[in-house]
Structures are given as C-alpha cells and as structure tokens.
Amino acid sequence: MTVNPLVEDGFELRPGIPAVADYQYLRTACGLSAKSIEAAQLGLPNSWHGITVLHGGVPVGMGRIVGDGGCFFQVVDICVLPEHQGKALGRRIMQALTDELDRRAPSSAYVSLIADGDAHQLYRKFGFTDTAPASIGMYRTLSERAVPRA
C-alpha cells in the first residue's frame, strides 16, 4: 500500500515533518514528553522520513523515522490527538512509514521502536516483535546525567 496524499475521511496524510510549534503541541497534547524548541529545531530536519496528518489543514497527528539512513532506523513520535483517535489514523501513519522503509531502506536495516502502553498491538500488525529475552530496550535522557559506575 502506498501513501495517498489525497484527503480520505477528512484527513490528509502528507509526507514531511510538522513545524516546530506543531510538533511540540502534538507531543504534549498526545501525552508524550515535551521537547524544547532548541531540541525540535535541531532534530526535526534530521528526520529520515516523516508523516503529518492534517484535518482541515491543521496537524492532528504525526510519525517520524530517524536513523543513519542505512543500518539503523527508529520509528518515533507516533501520535494522534485524543479527539481524533479511534479513526485508524495511527494505522495509516504506521502504514505510510513502513511503506517508506520497504521502499528505501536496505534489506539488512534494523528498525526499532519503543511501544508505550497498548501501542504494541498496533506495531505487531506491521511486523514488529518484542526484543526480549534476546535484548531489552533501555534509555537515558540528558536530564538524568549520571556518573558511570566503576
């Protein structure tokens, strides 16, 4: 299935990333952590691919792929405003992102994501599986700067 940028059910999936202010709003309104203007200004242009969902020309959802463009990719920022959830928009975002990975990424690429809450049910429909017990996901934010243990 290829992304059709035409309007369907009043929603348009458009390749590309949202503006910084829209990105910040979508993240927090959807329950994701806030990102500073500086972080968004630096990070968004480095997206490998992005999808923005518009309703009446206003961004109501998004998803991005980041990575090195060859070996490793990560699906991030999958979100839809609460008032537009339950309309298969998350599925349409994931379909558009996985279509782009299938089209452009090397077959040996490793694609990962972090599934919050029940989102793992959606991601499994696109071939994602748990990494455990072979490996576990880990994270660190710079606000949690730690001193390495000896």
Backbone as JSON Lines, residues from 0, in Angstrom:
{"i":0,"aa":"M","n":[0.85,-1.18,0.0],"ca":[0.0,0.0,0.0],"c":[0.88,1.23,0.0]}
{"i":1,"aa":"T","n":[0.63,2.16,-0.85],"ca":[1.38,3.39,-0.94],"c":[0.57,4.53,-0.35]}
{"i":2,"aa":"V","n":[1.25,5.47,0.29],"ca":[0.57,6.61,0.89],"c":[-0.08,7.43,-0.21]}
{"i":3,"aa":"N","n":[-1.35,7.68,-0.05],"ca":[-2.07,8.54,-0.97],"c":[-2.28,9.86,-0.26]}
{"i":4,"aa":"P","n":[-1.65,10.95,-0.72],"ca":[-1.77,12.22,-0.02],"c":[-3.16,12.85,-0.12]}
{"i":5,"aa":"L","n":[-4.05,12.22,-0.88],"ca":[-5.38,12.78,-1.01],"c":[-6.14,12.69,0.3]}
{"i":6,"aa":"V","n":[-7.11,13.53,0.43],"ca":[-7.93,13.56,1.63],"c":[-8.83,12.32,1.65]}
{"i":7,"aa":"E","n":[-8.84,11.65,2.79],"ca":[-9.71,10.49,3.0],"c":[-10.41,10.69,4.34]}
{"i":8,"aa":"D","n":[-11.72,10.66,4.34],"ca":[-12.5,10.87,5.56],"c":[-12.16,12.19,6.24]}
{"i":9,"aa":"G","n":[-11.78,13.19,5.45],"ca":[-11.45,14.5,6.0],"c":[-10.04,14.61,6.54]}
{"i":10,"aa":"F","n":[-9.24,13.55,6.43],"ca":[-7.86,13.55,6.91],"c":[-6.91,13.4,5.74]}
{"i":11,"aa":"E","n":[-5.84,14.17,5.77],"ca":[-4.81,14.1,4.73],"c":[-3.51,13.65,5.36]}
{"i":12,"aa":"L","n":[-2.9,12.62,4.81],"ca":[-1.56,12.2,5.22],"c":[-0.59,12.84,4.27]}
{"i":13,"aa":"R","n":[0.27,13.67,4.82],"ca":[1.22,14.4,3.98],"c":[2.64,14.01,4.39]}
{"i":14,"aa":"P","n":[3.46,13.57,3.43],"ca":[4.86,13.32,3.76],"c":[5.52,14.6,4.24]}
{"i":15,"aa":"G","n":[6.3,14.49,5.29],"ca":[7.01,15.64,5.83],"c":[6.8,15.76,7.32]}
{"i":16,"aa":"I","n":[7.56,16.64,7.9],"ca":[7.51,16.84,9.35],"c":[6.69,18.1,9.65]}
{"i":17,"aa":"P","n":[6.09,18.14,10.84],"ca":[5.34,19.35,11.2],"c":[6.29,20.49,11.55]}
{"i":18,"aa":"A","n":[5.76,21.68,11.6],"ca":[6.51,22.84,12.08],"c":[6.86,22.6,13.55]}
{"i":19,"aa":"V","n":[7.9,23.26,14.03],"ca":[8.36,23.07,15.41],"c":[7.23,23.27,16.42]}
{"i":20,"aa":"A","n":[6.49,24.34,16.31],"ca":[5.41,24.6,17.28],"c":[4.34,23.52,17.22]}
{"i":21,"aa":"D","n":[4.0,23.06,16.02],"ca":[3.01,21.99,15.88],"c":[3.54,20.69,16.48]}
{"i":22,"aa":"Y","n":[4.81,20.41,16.24],"ca":[5.46,19.21,16.8],"c":[5.38,19.23,18.33]}
{"i":23,"aa":"Q","n":[5.75,20.36,18.92],"ca":[5.71,20.47,20.38],"c":[4.29,20.29,20.91]}
{"i":24,"aa":"Y","n":[3.35,20.91,20.24],"ca":[1.95,20.79,20.68],"c":[1.46,19.35,20.56]}
{"i":25,"aa":"L","n":[1.67,18.72,19.41],"ca":[1.2,17.35,19.22],"c":[1.79,16.42,20.27]}
{"i":26,"aa":"R","n":[3.08,16.53,20.54],"ca":[3.7,15.64,21.53],"c":[3.02,15.77,22.88]}
{"i":27,"aa":"T","n":[2.89,16.98,23.39],"ca":[2.33,17.14,24.74],"c":[0.84,16.86,24.78]}
{"i":28,"aa":"A","n":[0.1,17.26,23.75],"ca":[-1.35,17.02,23.72],"c":[-1.67,15.54,23.62]}
{"i":29,"aa":"C","n":[-0.75,14.76,23.1],"ca":[-0.95,13.31,22.97],"c":[-0.35,12.54,24.13]}
{"i":30,"aa":"G","n":[0.2,13.24,25.11],"ca":[0.74,12.57,26.29],"c":[2.2,12.16,26.18]}
{"i":31,"aa":"L","n":[2.9,12.6,25.13],"ca":[4.32,12.32,25.01],"c":[5.1,13.41,25.75]}
{"i":32,"aa":"S","n":[6.37,13.15,26.03],"ca":[7.18,14.12,26.76],"c":[7.41,15.38,25.93]}
{"i":33,"aa":"A","n":[7.55,16.48,26.63],"ca":[7.8,17.77,25.98],"c":[9.23,17.81,25.45]}
{"i":34,"aa":"K","n":[9.42,18.48,24.33],"ca":[10.75,18.71,23.76],"c":[10.93,20.23,23.62]}
{"i":35,"aa":"S","n":[12.11,20.69,23.95],"ca":[12.4,22.13,23.87],"c":[12.41,22.6,22.43]}
{"i":36,"aa":"I","n":[12.25,23.89,22.26],"ca":[12.34,24.49,20.92],"c":[13.7,24.15,20.3]}
{"i":37,"aa":"E","n":[14.75,24.3,21.09],"ca":[16.1,24.01,20.59],"c":[16.21,22.56,20.11]}
{"i":38,"aa":"A","n":[15.72,21.63,20.91],"ca":[15.8,20.21,20.53],"c":[15.01,19.95,19.25]}
{"i":39,"aa":"A","n":[13.8,20.5,19.17],"ca":[12.96,20.28,17.98],"c":[13.58,20.92,16.75]}
{"i":40,"aa":"Q","n":[14.14,22.12,16.89],"ca":[14.77,22.78,15.75],"c":[15.98,22.0,15.24]}
{"i":41,"aa":"L","n":[16.71,21.36,16.13],"ca":[17.86,20.56,15.73],"c":[17.45,19.2,15.17]}
{"i":42,"aa":"G","n":[16.49,18.58,15.81],"ca":[16.14,17.21,15.48],"c":[15.24,17.03,14.27]}
{"i":43,"aa":"L","n":[14.23,17.84,14.13],"ca":[13.25,17.62,13.06],"c":[13.86,17.61,11.67]}
{"i":44,"aa":"P","n":[14.77,18.52,11.33],"ca":[15.34,18.48,9.98],"c":[16.17,17.22,9.7]}
{"i":45,"aa":"N","n":[16.57,16.51,10.75],"ca":[17.35,15.3,10.59],"c":[16.49,14.05,10.46]}
{"i":46,"aa":"S","n":[15.2,14.21,10.32],"ca":[14.3,13.07,10.13],"c":[14.64,12.4,8.81]}
{"i":47,"aa":"W","n":[14.62,11.07,8.8],"ca":[14.82,10.32,7.56],"c":[13.53,10.37,6.73]}
{"i":48,"aa":"H","n":[12.4,10.3,7.43],"ca":[11.1,10.42,6.77],"c":[10.08,10.8,7.84]}
{"i":49,"aa":"G","n":[9.07,11.52,7.43],"ca":[8.01,11.9,8.35],"c":[6.66,11.92,7.66]}
{"i":50,"aa":"I","n":[5.62,11.78,8.46],"ca":[4.24,11.86,8.0],"c":[3.5,12.79,8.96]}
{"i":51,"aa":"T","n":[2.78,13.73,8.4],"ca":[1.92,14.59,9.21],"c":[0.49,14.38,8.76]}
{"i":52,"aa":"V","n":[-0.41,14.19,9.72],"ca":[-1.83,14.03,9.43],"c":[-2.5,15.38,9.65]}
{"i":53,"aa":"L","n":[-3.22,15.83,8.63],"ca":[-3.92,17.11,8.7],"c":[-5.42,16.88,8.67]}
{"i":54,"aa":"H","n":[-6.14,17.7,9.41],"ca":[-7.59,17.72,9.37],"c":[-8.0,19.18,9.22]}
{"i":55,"aa":"G","n":[-8.59,19.5,8.09],"ca":[-8.91,20.9,7.82],"c":[-7.67,21.76,7.74]}
{"i":56,"aa":"G","n":[-6.56,21.18,7.31],"ca":[-5.31,21.91,7.19],"c":[-4.52,22.04,8.47]}
{"i":57,"aa":"V","n":[-5.06,21.51,9.57],"ca":[-4.41,21.62,10.88],"c":[-3.79,20.27,11.25]}
{"i":58,"aa":"P","n":[-2.53,20.25,11.7],"ca":[-1.9,18.99,12.1],"c":[-2.61,18.36,13.31]}
{"i":59,"aa":"V","n":[-2.99,17.08,13.17],"ca":[-3.65,16.36,14.26],"c":[-2.94,15.06,14.6]}
{"i":60,"aa":"G","n":[-1.89,14.72,13.85],"ca":[-1.14,13.51,14.13],"c":[0.17,13.53,13.37]}
{"i":61,"aa":"M","n":[1.07,12.63,13.75],"ca":[2.38,12.59,13.09],"c":[3.08,11.28,13.4]}
{"i":62,"aa":"G","n":[4.16,11.07,12.67],"ca":[5.08,9.97,12.92],"c":[6.35,10.25,12.15]}
{"i":63,"aa":"R","n":[7.49,9.78,12.7],"ca":[8.76,10.02,12.02],"c":[9.61,8.76,12.08]}
{"i":64,"aa":"I","n":[10.58,8.73,11.17],"ca":[11.64,7.74,11.21],"c":[12.94,8.53,11.29]}
{"i":65,"aa":"V","n":[13.78,8.14,12.25],"ca":[15.1,8.74,12.38],"c":[16.13,7.61,12.26]}
{"i":66,"aa":"G","n":[17.36,7.96,12.02],"ca":[18.4,6.95,11.94],"c":[19.55,7.37,11.07]}
{"i":67,"aa":"D","n":[20.41,6.4,10.77],"ca":[21.61,6.71,10.0],"c":[21.41,6.55,8.5]}
{"i":68,"aa":"G","n":[20.23,6.15,8.09],"ca":[19.93,6.05,6.67],"c":[20.35,4.75,6.01]}
{"i":69,"aa":"G","n":[20.97,3.85,6.76],"ca":[21.41,2.6,6.17],"c":[21.29,1.4,7.08]}
{"i":70,"aa":"C","n":[21.94,1.49,8.23],"ca":[21.99,0.34,9.14],"c":[20.87,0.34,10.17]}
{"i":71,"aa":"F","n":[20.57,1.5,10.73],"ca":[19.64,1.57,11.86],"c":[18.61,2.68,11.67]}
{"i":72,"aa":"F","n":[17.38,2.33,11.99],"ca":[16.26,3.27,11.91],"c":[15.43,3.11,13.18]}
{"i":73,"aa":"Q","n":[14.81,4.19,13.61],"ca":[13.89,4.11,14.74],"c":[12.62,4.88,14.4]}
{"i":74,"aa":"V","n":[11.5,4.24,14.64],"ca":[10.19,4.86,14.46],"c":[9.89,5.63,15.74]}
{"i":75,"aa":"V","n":[9.58,6.92,15.61],"ca":[9.36,7.78,16.77],"c":[8.16,8.71,16.52]}
{"i":76,"aa":"D","n":[7.72,9.34,17.59],"ca":[6.71,10.4,17.52],"c":[5.38,9.97,16.91]}
{"i":77,"aa":"I","n":[5.0,8.71,17.06],"ca":[3.7,8.28,16.56],"c":[2.64,8.8,17.53]}
{"i":78,"aa":"C","n":[1.8,9.7,17.05],"ca":[0.76,10.22,17.92],"c":[-0.39,10.82,17.11]}
{"i":79,"aa":"V","n":[-1.57,10.77,17.71],"ca":[-2.79,11.34,17.14],"c":[-3.51,12.04,18.29]}
{"i":80,"aa":"L","n":[-3.96,13.25,18.05],"ca":[-4.7,13.97,19.1],"c":[-5.85,13.11,19.62]}
{"i":81,"aa":"P","n":[-6.09,13.15,20.93],"ca":[-7.14,12.31,21.52],"c":[-8.49,12.4,20.84]}
{"i":82,"aa":"E","n":[-8.88,13.6,20.41],"ca":[-10.2,13.75,19.79],"c":[-10.29,13.1,18.41]}
{"i":83,"aa":"H","n":[-9.17,12.68,17.86],"ca":[-9.16,12.03,16.55],"c":[-8.72,10.57,16.61]}
{"i":84,"aa":"Q","n":[-8.53,10.06,17.82],"ca":[-8.16,8.66,17.97],"c":[-9.37,7.77,17.7]}
{"i":85,"aa":"G","n":[-9.1,6.51,17.37],"ca":[-10.17,5.57,17.05],"c":[-10.64,5.66,15.61]}
{"i":86,"aa":"K","n":[-9.89,6.37,14.78],"ca":[-10.26,6.54,13.37],"c":[-9.22,5.91,12.44]}
{"i":87,"aa":"A","n":[-8.43,5.0,12.98],"ca":[-7.39,4.27,12.23],"c":[-6.28,5.17,11.71]}
{"i":88,"aa":"L","n":[-6.1,6.34,12.32],"ca":[-5.05,7.24,11.87],"c":[-3.67,6.72,12.26]}
{"i":89,"aa":"G","n":[-3.54,6.13,13.44],"ca":[-2.28,5.53,13.84],"c":[-1.87,4.43,12.87]}
{"i":90,"aa":"R","n":[-2.82,3.62,12.46],"ca":[-2.55,2.56,11.48],"c":[-2.11,3.17,10.16]}
{"i":91,"aa":"R","n":[-2.76,4.24,9.74],"ca":[-2.39,4.87,8.47],"c":[-0.99,5.5,8.54]}
{"i":92,"aa":"I","n":[-0.65,6.08,9.68],"ca":[0.69,6.63,9.87],"c":[1.72,5.51,9.78]}
{"i":93,"aa":"M","n":[1.49,4.44,10.52],"ca":[2.43,3.31,10.5],"c":[2.54,2.69,9.12]}
{"i":94,"aa":"Q","n":[1.43,2.59,8.4],"ca":[1.47,2.04,7.05],"c":[2.35,2.91,6.15]}
{"i":95,"aa":"A","n":[2.18,4.22,6.26],"ca":[2.97,5.13,5.43],"c":[4.46,5.03,5.77]}
{"i":96,"aa":"L","n":[4.78,4.94,7.05],"ca":[6.18,4.85,7.46],"c":[6.79,3.52,7.04]}
{"i":97,"aa":"T","n":[6.08,2.42,7.24],"ca":[6.65,1.12,6.86],"c":[6.73,0.99,5.34]}
{"i":98,"aa":"D","n":[5.81,1.59,4.62],"ca":[5.91,1.6,3.15],"c":[7.2,2.29,2.71]}
{"i":99,"aa":"E","n":[7.53,3.4,3.36],"ca":[8.75,4.13,3.0],"c":[9.99,3.33,3.37]}
{"i":100,"aa":"L","n":[9.97,2.67,4.51],"ca":[11.1,1.8,4.88],"c":[11.26,0.69,3.84]}
{"i":101,"aa":"D","n":[10.16,0.05,3.47],"ca":[10.23,-1.03,2.48],"c":[10.75,-0.52,1.15]}
{"i":102,"aa":"R","n":[10.41,0.69,0.81],"ca":[10.8,1.26,-0.47],"c":[12.26,1.68,-0.51]}
{"i":103,"aa":"R","n":[12.77,2.3,0.58],"ca":[14.07,2.95,0.51],"c":[15.17,2.37,1.38]}
{"i":104,"aa":"A","n":[14.82,1.7,2.46],"ca":[15.85,1.23,3.39],"c":[16.47,-0.08,2.89]}
{"i":105,"aa":"P","n":[17.77,-0.27,3.13],"ca":[18.4,-1.54,2.76],"c":[17.75,-2.72,3.48]}
{"i":106,"aa":"S","n":[17.76,-3.86,2.84],"ca":[17.11,-5.04,3.42],"c":[17.75,-5.51,4.71]}
{"i":107,"aa":"S","n":[18.99,-5.13,4.97],"ca":[19.66,-5.54,6.21],"c":[19.44,-4.55,7.35]}
{"i":108,"aa":"A","n":[18.67,-3.51,7.13],"ca":[18.46,-2.47,8.15],"c":[17.74,-3.04,9.37]}
{"i":109,"aa":"Y","n":[18.08,-2.51,10.53],"ca":[17.44,-2.85,11.79],"c":[16.52,-1.69,12.14]}
{"i":110,"aa":"V","n":[15.24,-1.97,12.29],"ca":[14.24,-0.94,12.58],"c":[13.68,-1.21,13.97]}
{"i":111,"aa":"S","n":[13.74,-0.22,14.84],"ca":[13.26,-0.39,16.21],"c":[12.26,0.7,16.57]}
{"i":112,"aa":"L","n":[11.59,0.49,17.68],"ca":[10.7,1.49,18.25],"c":[10.45,1.14,19.7]}
{"i":113,"aa":"I","n":[9.92,2.08,20.44],"ca":[9.51,1.86,21.81],"c":[7.99,1.92,21.82]}
{"i":114,"aa":"A","n":[7.36,0.86,22.3],"ca":[5.9,0.79,22.34],"c":[5.41,1.16,23.73]}
{"i":115,"aa":"D","n":[4.73,2.28,23.84],"ca":[4.14,2.7,25.11],"c":[2.73,2.15,25.23]}
{"i":116,"aa":"G","n":[2.37,1.73,26.41],"ca":[1.01,1.26,26.67],"c":[0.59,0.14,25.73]}
{"i":117,"aa":"D","n":[-0.61,0.26,25.19],"ca":[-1.16,-0.76,24.3],"c":[-0.72,-0.59,22.85]}
{"i":118,"aa":"A","n":[0.15,0.36,22.56],"ca":[0.59,0.6,21.18],"c":[1.26,-0.61,20.56]}
{"i":119,"aa":"H","n":[1.79,-1.51,21.41],"ca":[2.44,-2.71,20.88],"c":[1.49,-3.52,20.01]}
{"i":120,"aa":"Q","n":[0.2,-3.45,20.29],"ca":[-0.77,-4.19,19.48],"c":[-0.8,-3.66,18.04]}
{"i":121,"aa":"L","n":[-0.72,-2.36,17.87],"ca":[-0.66,-1.77,16.54],"c":[0.65,-2.14,15.85]}
{"i":122,"aa":"Y","n":[1.76,-1.99,16.55],"ca":[3.06,-2.22,15.94],"c":[3.26,-3.67,15.51]}
{"i":123,"aa":"R","n":[2.68,-4.59,16.25],"ca":[2.79,-6.0,15.86],"c":[2.15,-6.25,14.5]}
{"i":124,"aa":"K","n":[1.12,-5.5,14.16],"ca":[0.45,-5.65,12.87],"c":[1.38,-5.27,11.71]}
{"i":125,"aa":"F","n":[2.47,-4.57,12.02],"ca":[3.42,-4.15,11.0],"c":[4.74,-4.91,11.1]}
{"i":126,"aa":"G","n":[4.7,-6.05,11.8],"ca":[5.84,-6.95,11.85],"c":[6.82,-6.7,12.98]}
{"i":127,"aa":"F","n":[6.53,-5.79,13.88],"ca":[7.43,-5.55,15.0],"c":[7.2,-6.61,16.08]}
{"i":128,"aa":"T","n":[8.29,-7.07,16.68],"ca":[8.2,-8.08,17.73],"c":[9.0,-7.61,18.94]}
{"i":129,"aa":"D","n":[8.72,-8.23,20.08],"ca":[9.45,-7.91,21.3],"c":[10.92,-8.27,21.13]}
{"i":130,"aa":"T","n":[11.79,-7.49,21.71],"ca":[13.22,-7.81,21.66],"c":[13.61,-8.78,22.77]}
{"i":131,"aa":"A","n":[12.89,-8.79,23.87],"ca":[13.22,-9.68,24.99],"c":[12.85,-11.12,24.63]}
{"i":132,"aa":"P","n":[13.54,-12.11,25.09],"ca":[14.63,-12.03,26.07],"c":[16.01,-11.84,25.45]}
{"i":133,"aa":"A","n":[16.11,-11.8,24.12],"ca":[17.43,-11.64,23.49],"c":[18.07,-10.32,23.87]}
{"i":134,"aa":"S","n":[17.27,-9.29,24.01],"ca":[17.78,-7.98,24.43],"c":[16.65,-7.23,25.1]}
{"i":135,"aa":"I","n":[16.99,-6.18,25.8],"ca":[15.97,-5.34,26.41],"c":[16.19,-3.91,25.97]}
{"i":136,"aa":"G","n":[15.1,-3.17,25.83],"ca":[15.22,-1.76,25.5],"c":[15.68,-0.98,26.72]}
{"i":137,"aa":"M","n":[16.5,0.01,26.48],"ca":[16.98,0.86,27.56],"c":[16.98,2.3,27.06]}
{"i":138,"aa":"Y","n":[17.0,3.25,27.98],"ca":[17.06,4.64,27.58],"c":[17.76,5.47,28.64]}
{"i":139,"aa":"R","n":[18.14,6.65,28.26],"ca":[18.71,7.63,29.17],"c":[18.44,9.0,28.58]}
{"i":140,"aa":"T","n":[17.93,9.91,29.38],"ca":[17.77,11.28,28.92],"c":[18.87,12.12,29.54]}
{"i":141,"aa":"L","n":[19.24,13.2,28.88],"ca":[20.31,14.03,29.4],"c":[19.95,14.73,30.69]}
{"i":142,"aa":"S","n":[18.66,14.85,30.99],"ca":[18.26,15.43,32.27],"c":[18.59,14.48,33.4]}
{"i":143,"aa":"E","n":[18.95,13.24,33.06],"ca":[19.32,12.24,34.07],"c":[20.81,11.93,33.97]}
{"i":144,"aa":"R","n":[21.62,12.94,33.71],"ca":[23.06,12.73,33.56],"c":[23.6,11.98,34.77]}
{"i":145,"aa":"A","n":[24.22,10.88,34.47],"ca":[24.72,10.03,35.52],"c":[26.23,9.89,35.41]}
{"i":146,"aa":"V","n":[26.84,9.63,36.53],"ca":[28.27,9.36,36.56],"c":[28.45,7.85,36.37]}
{"i":147,"aa":"P","n":[29.26,7.42,35.38],"ca":[29.45,5.99,35.19],"c":[30.0,5.34,36.45]}
{"i":148,"aa":"R","n":[29.51,4.14,36.72],"ca":[30.0,3.39,37.88],"c":[31.27,2.64,37.52]}
{"i":149,"aa":"A","n":[32.13,2.55,38.46],"ca":[33.4,1.85,38.24],"c":[33.23,0.35,38.24]}
